[in-house]
């Protein structure tokens, strides 16, 4: 069974308060995009637990630390899972605020549910997903949503960007999520993102913000420069995604020319509904 775990962007991100458990409550819009990894999972006839191989962007560390394997172990605690062969082609960059690892894990849960006929509901899958990471549950739903809590409480949002193009730029900078949160001061927004998102995209520039940007830009000015370059190239709205380091620009049409983003990962394409 082969699936294509996709990335997401955050349209706006307000860090509203720090919780007693050390996490932060936020509000954001999760919007799926077409940049994907390729994940293949098959029941194995040769191994007794799992086999794991990867290509594309290099994975470091013990496979047991990979969120895909964490998803397998999580279900294995509650179900008698067969041994599986897992193959990943990694194309979503790390430390980019795109949720690539979380998406891989969420898709692993969905694939095991289907492959092993576990009959888990979407709500049950989301309950497992949140145990892996705050970003994971959104990839179970995998539609544009307004998210609150730690990013795991979803409300429907009417948002269709299929008339627009997306240019995403990820410099060779890795920002850890704990590092990003340590630099911000939570505060309640003057107006909820759920209301601001109803405004035309062309007005978002002066309305919708990512609370991580101020501190990240001060520490990594190259990321701030990318955002300005995207506006200079004609983007109607640009933002850092999540806690960074990727920056995306939303364009009404394909620009005639683009800046030379040296030493950056770049992907470009039409947004989907």
N, C-alpha and C positions, 0 to 999 in steps of 0.2 A: 504494500500500500504506500503510495507516494502522495505527499501533500506539500503545500507551499506556504510555510509560515511567513506572514507578511509583517512589515514594520508599521509603525504609527507615528504621527506627529501630534504634538500638543498645540492646540490653538488656545492661547491664554493659559496661564497657570498662576493661581493665587494661593499662597501658603497662608492659611487662615489662623492656625493655632498649633501649638505643640501639645501633644497628648501626654497623659501620665505614663503611658507605656513607652515613651521615647519616640514614637512615630509622630508624623505631622498630619493634620487634616488639611486638605487642599480642595480647590475646585478647578476643574480643567475640562476642556473638550478633547476627547480622544478621536482622532480621525485616521482610519486605516489608509495606507498608501500601497502602491504596487511593488515596492522593493521587497523581494522575498528571499528566504533561504529555501533549500530543497531538502525535505526530510523523508526518508524511506524507512519503513518499519515492516518487518516480516517475521512470522513465527519461525523460530530456528529449529533445524533438525540436527544441529551439530553441537551447540553449546548448552550448558546446563543453567545459565543465568541470562546474561546478555552479551552480545558482541557489539562493539561500537567503533566506527571508523568515521573520519572526517576529511574533507578537502576544502579548497577555497581559502578563505581567511584562516590563518593558523590559530588553532585552539591550544592554549597552554594549560598546564595543571592536570590533576588526576581526573579521569572521566567521572568518578563518583561525585566530584564537585560541580559537574555540569548540570544545569537545570533540567535537561532532558532526562538524565538518569535520576535526578531527584523526583521527577514526576513518576517515573517507573517505580521507584522505591515506595513512593507515597501510596500508590494503588496496590502495590505488592503487600503492603501491611494489612490491607482489608480484603484482598481477593487472591485467589490462587492463580497467578498469572503464568502463562507459558514462557519459556525462554524466547528471547527475540533478538534478531539481528537489526541493528540500527545504523543507518548511514546518513550523514549530514553533509550537505554542500553549503558552507557558510558564506553568505554574501552580504549580510547586514553587518556593518561595522560595529565594534564594541565601543562602549563609553561615549555614545553619540546621542543618547536621549531618544532612541528610536524603538526601544523595547524588544530588540531582536532575540535575546536570550529568553525573555518572558514569553514571547510568541512561540518559540520552539517548544517550551515546556507545555504551554496551553494546547498546542496542536498535538503534542505527544499524549496528553490526557485524552483528547478527543479521538485520536487514532486508536489508542488502546481500548477505549470504550467501544468503538466500532469493531475492531479486530477481534476482541475477546468477548464480545456480546455481553457487556456488563450492564447494559440498559440503564445507565446513569442519566438523569435529567440534566438540562442545562444548569439549573440551580445547584444541583449536586456537584457538577463539574466546576462551577465557579467557587464552591466551598472548598474543594480540593485546591483549586488554582491559587486562592489567596494564601494558602499555607506555604506556597512556594515563593511568592513575591507579590508586592502590591500592584504591579502592572499586569500580572498574569490574567486576572479574570476578564479584562476587557477583550482579550483575544478569544475567549470562549464565545462571547457575544459577537465580536468582530464587526461592529457597525458604529457609525458616529454616535457618541453618547456624551452627555453631561455627567461628569463623575465628581463625587464628593467623598467624604470620609478619607481614607488613606489612598483613594483612587479606586475603590471597590464597590461603591454604591452608585448605581447607574440610573439615569433618567433619560427618556427618549429626547432627542434633539432633532429638529427639522433643519437639516443642513445639507445642501447639495452643491458641491464645488466642481461638478463635471464640466462646466464651461471654462474652467481655469487650468493652467499649466503649473507644475511644481518643479522648481530647481532646488535640489538639496545639496549642500556643501558641508563636508566634514573634514576639518583640518586634522593634522597629525597631533592631536591633543586629546588626552584621556582625562575625563573629569569623573571621579567617583561620586556616587550619590551621597554618601555620608559627608564628603568634603563640601559638596554644594549646599547641603542643608545647614552645615555648621556656619555658613557665612551669611545666612539670611535671618531677618527678624519677622516673625509671623505677624500679620495684621488683617483685619477684616476689610474687604474691598468696599468702596463707596457704593458700587452698584454691582450686582451679581453678574458673573459671566454668562449665565443663562439668559439674561436680558440683553447684554451687549452683543451676543452672537447673532441676534436678530437684525442688527444693523447691516447695511450693505458692506461687502468686503472692502470696498474702496474707502470706507470710513474707519476700518479697524485700526489703522496706523496710530491714530490719536486716542483710541479707546481701550484696546486690548493689549495687556502686558503679560510678560513672563517674569515673575518675581525673582527668579534666579539671575536674570540678566545683569542687574546692577553690580552684584558682587563678582560674578564670573567675568564680566567685561573688564572690571578693574584689575583683575588678576591675569587675565588673558586678553590683552587688547587686540590680538589678531582675530579673535572671534567677533569682536565689535566691528572691526574693519570689514569683515565678510558681510555682515548685515548691511552696512552702508553701501558696499559695492553692489549688493542685490537691489537696493533701492535705486542706486544710480543707473542700473541696467534696465529699470522700468517696472520692477515689482510693485504691485499695489499694496502688498503686505508682506513683511518678513518678520521672523521671530526665531529665537533659539528653541529647539524642541526639548521638552523636559528639562533636565538639569544639564543638557549639553553633552558634547560640544558641537553637534551639528546645527546648522542654521538653514532654514528653508525660505524660499521666496515664492510667493503666489503671483503668477502673471496672467493677465487677461489674454495675451496672445504670445506666440513665440517671439522672443526678441531677435533683432537682426544680428546682434553680436553680444558676447558675454565676456566678462573679465577673465583674465588668465589666473585661475585659482591654482597656483603651483603647490605641489605636494599635498593635494587634497583629494579625498574621495568625492566624486560628483555623480549624481544621478538626476535624470531629467525625464519628464513625461507628463502626459495628461492625467489629471486627477479623475477619479471615478466617483460615482454617486454613493 
